[in-house]
Amino acid sequence: MSSKVLLITGVSSGFGRALAQEALAAGHRVVGTVRNEQARQDFAKLDPAKAIGCVLDVTDFDAIDSVVHDIEANVGPIDVLVNNAGYGHEGIMEESPLAEMRRQFDVNVFGAVAMTKAVLPYMRKRRRGHILNITSMGGFITMPGIAYYCGSKFALEGISEVLGKEVKPFGIHVTAVAPGSFRTDWAGRSMARTPRSISDYDTLFDPIRQAREEKSGRQLGDPVKAARAMLTVMAADNPPSHLLLGSDALMLVREKLSALADEIQAWETVTRSTDG
């Protein structure tokens, strides 16, 4: 893959940091968004010639257009946008305030859409570009206690798929990248957790929360290998619309799709009964 300009949101840690480092090592220029000036300086030190830090909160929707314009004018045409900024919310839905859902969707969905809308006019004019939206296997499968998170990732999966169909005629690719469990800080300090308040859910959810906390930092997935997989996708002439990362994601999504097919078949008569 020839040298490209990548705009990656959320490069302070996790997938964003790993992808930025691997992209820089491969010779690309990377503009990475961070939340404060110290993080911007730290990011720029990765490669003073090719790493450009940018202070931006993806929920500051009014600031995004001017930031993208400045990148286009002063760094170069954005070849790849990676919407990586996001976080996890954990909490039983009945216990979790609506304000936490709004915040989850503001960051994970509206932030990604706002970034995408800002870069699309430039990519469309050039008739080329690639947008990677980092979703999750939680955009395909679900488990108790992460309703807001799964909802945001299901939404981003659907938006990505539709967008890909809309911009394909312009030579722009869209890939929804759905990782399984990786050794990032998603389940650690980066996760927002709603305090428990309804004892009826204890038996169901307390073991799930405990297991997640104990597994944090020891997951099977390697973020560096995930970054290399994403670079492979960026270099492809015909990249996928959906990409699962990790054998756990592969297994769980296959199980979900199989169970869904069985359920559809079991209720096919009722489904067809509504015609005519």
C-alpha positions in Angstrom: 0.0 0.0 0.0 1.4 3.4 -1.0 1.8 6.1 1.6 -1.6 7.4 2.8 -3.0 10.0 5.1 -5.0 8.4 7.9 -7.3 10.3 10.3 -7.9 8.1 13.3 -10.1 9.2 16.2 -9.1 8.2 19.7 -5.4 7.4 19.4 -4.4 7.7 23.1 -4.9 4.0 23.8 -6.3 0.7 22.6 -7.0 0.0 19.0 -6.5 3.6 18.0 -3.0 3.7 19.4 -2.0 0.4 18.0 -3.3 1.2 14.6 -1.5 4.6 14.6 1.8 3.0 15.6 1.5 0.3 12.9 0.5 2.8 10.3 3.4 5.0 11.1 5.8 2.1 11.0 4.4 1.3 7.5 5.2 4.8 6.3 1.8 6.4 6.5 1.1 9.8 7.9 -1.4 9.7 10.8 -3.5 12.5 12.2 -4.8 11.3 15.5 -7.5 12.9 17.7 -6.9 13.1 21.4 -8.8 14.8 24.3 -6.1 17.2 25.7 -2.9 19.0 24.8 -0.6 16.7 26.8 -1.9 13.7 24.9 -1.4 15.6 21.6 2.2 16.2 22.4 2.7 12.6 23.5 1.2 11.4 20.2 3.4 13.7 18.1 6.5 12.2 19.7 5.8 8.8 18.1 7.1 10.2 14.8 7.7 14.0 14.6 7.6 13.8 10.8 4.4 11.8 10.3 2.4 11.8 13.5 0.1 14.8 13.9 -1.9 15.1 17.1 -5.2 17.0 17.1 -7.2 17.9 20.2 -10.8 17.1 19.4 -13.8 15.7 21.3 -15.9 13.8 18.7 -19.0 15.0 20.4 -18.1 18.6 19.8 -20.0 18.5 16.6 -19.6 22.2 15.7 -15.8 21.9 15.7 -15.4 18.8 13.5 -15.9 20.5 10.0 -13.2 23.1 10.7 -10.8 20.4 12.0 -11.2 18.3 8.9 -10.8 21.4 6.7 -7.5 22.2 8.4 -6.2 18.7 7.9 -7.1 18.7 4.2 -5.5 22.1 3.8 -2.3 21.7 5.9 -1.6 17.9 6.0 -3.0 16.5 2.8 -6.0 14.7 1.4 -7.5 12.3 3.9 -7.3 8.9 2.3 -8.7 6.8 5.2 -10.9 7.8 8.1 -11.0 5.4 11.1 -13.8 6.1 13.5 -12.3 4.5 16.6 -13.2 6.8 19.4 -15.7 5.1 21.7 -16.2 3.5 25.0 -18.3 0.8 26.7 -21.2 1.3 29.1 -22.1 -1.6 31.4 -25.3 -1.7 33.3 -28.7 -3.4 33.5 -31.0 -1.4 31.3 -33.7 -0.9 34.0 -31.0 0.5 36.3 -29.2 2.7 33.8 -30.4 6.3 33.3 -31.3 7.5 29.9 -28.6 10.2 30.1 -26.0 7.4 30.0 -27.6 6.0 26.9 -27.5 9.5 25.3 -23.9 9.8 26.1 -23.1 6.3 24.8 -24.8 7.1 21.5 -23.3 10.6 21.3 -19.8 9.2 21.3 -20.2 5.8 19.6 -22.7 6.7 16.9 -23.2 10.5 16.5 -19.5 11.2 16.8 -18.6 8.6 14.1 -21.4 9.9 11.8 -20.3 13.6 12.3 -16.7 12.7 11.4 -17.9 10.8 8.4 -20.1 13.6 7.2 -17.2 16.0 7.5 -14.8 13.9 5.3 -17.2 12.7 2.7 -17.4 15.8 0.6 -13.6 15.7 0.1 -13.5 12.0 -0.7 -16.5 12.2 -3.0 -14.9 15.0 -5.0 -11.7 12.9 -5.4 -13.8 9.8 -6.1 -11.8 7.7 -3.7 -11.4 7.0 0.0 -12.0 4.5 2.7 -14.0 4.8 6.0 -13.4 2.2 8.7 -15.9 2.2 11.6 -14.8 0.3 14.6 -17.9 -1.5 15.9 -17.8 -4.7 18.0 -19.0 -8.3 18.0 -21.5 -6.6 20.3 -23.0 -5.1 17.1 -24.0 -8.7 16.2 -24.4 -10.6 19.4 -25.7 -9.4 22.8 -25.3 -10.3 26.5 -27.0 -9.0 29.6 -25.7 -5.8 31.0 -24.4 -3.9 27.9 -27.7 -2.9 26.2 -26.7 0.7 25.6 -23.3 -0.4 24.2 -24.7 -3.1 22.0 -27.4 -0.8 20.8 -24.8 1.8 19.7 -22.8 -0.8 17.9 -25.8 -2.4 16.2 -26.6 1.2 15.0 -23.1 1.8 13.7 -23.1 -1.5 11.9 -26.4 -0.7 10.1 -25.3 2.9 9.3 -22.0 1.6 7.9 -23.7 -0.9 5.6 -26.1 1.7 4.2 -23.4 4.3 3.7 -21.3 1.8 1.9 -24.1 1.3 -0.7 -24.6 5.1 -1.0 -20.9 6.0 -1.7 -19.8 2.9 -3.7 -20.5 4.7 -7.0 -17.9 7.4 -5.9 -15.1 4.9 -5.4 -15.4 5.2 -1.6 -15.3 2.0 0.6 -16.9 1.6 4.0 -15.8 -1.3 6.3 -17.4 -2.0 9.7 -14.7 -3.7 11.8 -16.1 -5.8 14.6 -13.5 -6.9 17.2 -14.1 -9.6 19.7 -12.3 -9.5 23.1 -9.0 -7.8 22.9 -6.4 -6.7 25.4 -7.4 -3.0 25.4 -8.8 -1.0 28.2 -12.4 -1.3 27.1 -13.4 -3.4 30.1 -11.0 -1.5 32.5 -10.9 2.1 33.4 -12.5 3.1 30.0 -15.8 1.5 30.8 -18.6 3.4 32.4 -20.4 1.3 34.9 -23.9 2.0 36.3 -24.1 1.2 40.1 -26.3 -1.8 40.9 -29.6 -1.1 42.6 -32.2 -3.8 41.9 -31.4 -7.1 43.6 -33.6 -9.1 41.3 -30.8 -9.0 38.7 -28.0 -10.1 41.0 -28.1 -13.8 40.1 -28.0 -13.0 36.4 -25.6 -10.1 36.2 -23.1 -10.2 39.1 -21.2 -13.2 37.7 -21.0 -11.5 34.3 -19.6 -8.3 35.7 -17.1 -10.2 37.9 -15.9 -12.4 35.0 -15.4 -9.3 32.8 -13.4 -7.6 35.4 -11.2 -10.7 36.0 -10.6 -11.2 32.3 -9.7 -7.6 31.6 -6.1 -7.4 30.3 -5.9 -11.2 29.6 -8.2 -11.4 26.5 -7.2 -13.5 23.6 -7.0 -10.7 21.1 -3.7 -8.8 20.3 -4.4 -5.1 19.4 -1.2 -5.0 17.3 -2.4 -7.9 15.2 -5.8 -6.2 14.9 -4.0 -3.1 13.6 -2.2 -5.1 11.0 -5.4 -6.7 9.9 -7.0 -3.3 9.4 -4.0 -2.2 7.4 -4.5 -5.2 5.2 -8.1 -4.2 4.6 -7.0 -0.7 3.7 -4.7 -2.0 1.1 -7.3 -4.2 -0.5 -8.8 -3.3 -3.9 -12.2 -4.7 -2.8 -12.4 -4.5 1.0 -15.2 -6.1 2.9 -18.3 -4.3 4.2 -18.0 -6.2 7.5 -14.9 -7.6 9.1 -14.8 -9.7 12.3 -11.6 -9.7 14.3 -10.8 -12.5 16.6 -11.7 -16.2 16.8 -14.2 -15.5 19.6 -16.1 -13.0 17.5 -16.1 -15.5 14.6 -17.5 -18.3 16.8 -20.1 -16.2 18.6 -21.4 -14.5 15.5 -21.7 -17.8 13.6 -23.6 -19.2 16.5 -25.9 -16.1 16.5 -26.6 -16.4 12.8 -27.3 -20.1 13.0 -29.7 -19.6 15.9 -31.4 -16.8 14.0 -31.8 -19.0 10.9 -33.3 -21.7 13.0 -35.8 -19.3 14.6 -36.8 -17.8 11.2 -37.5 -21.3 9.9 -39.4 -22.3 13.0 -41.7 -19.3 12.6 -41.9 -19.2 8.8 -45.6 -20.2 8.7 -46.6 -17.3 10.9 -44.3 -15.0 9.0 -45.9 -15.9 5.7 -49.4 -15.8 7.2 -49.5 -12.0 6.9 -49.3 -11.9 3.1 -52.3 -11.0 1.0 
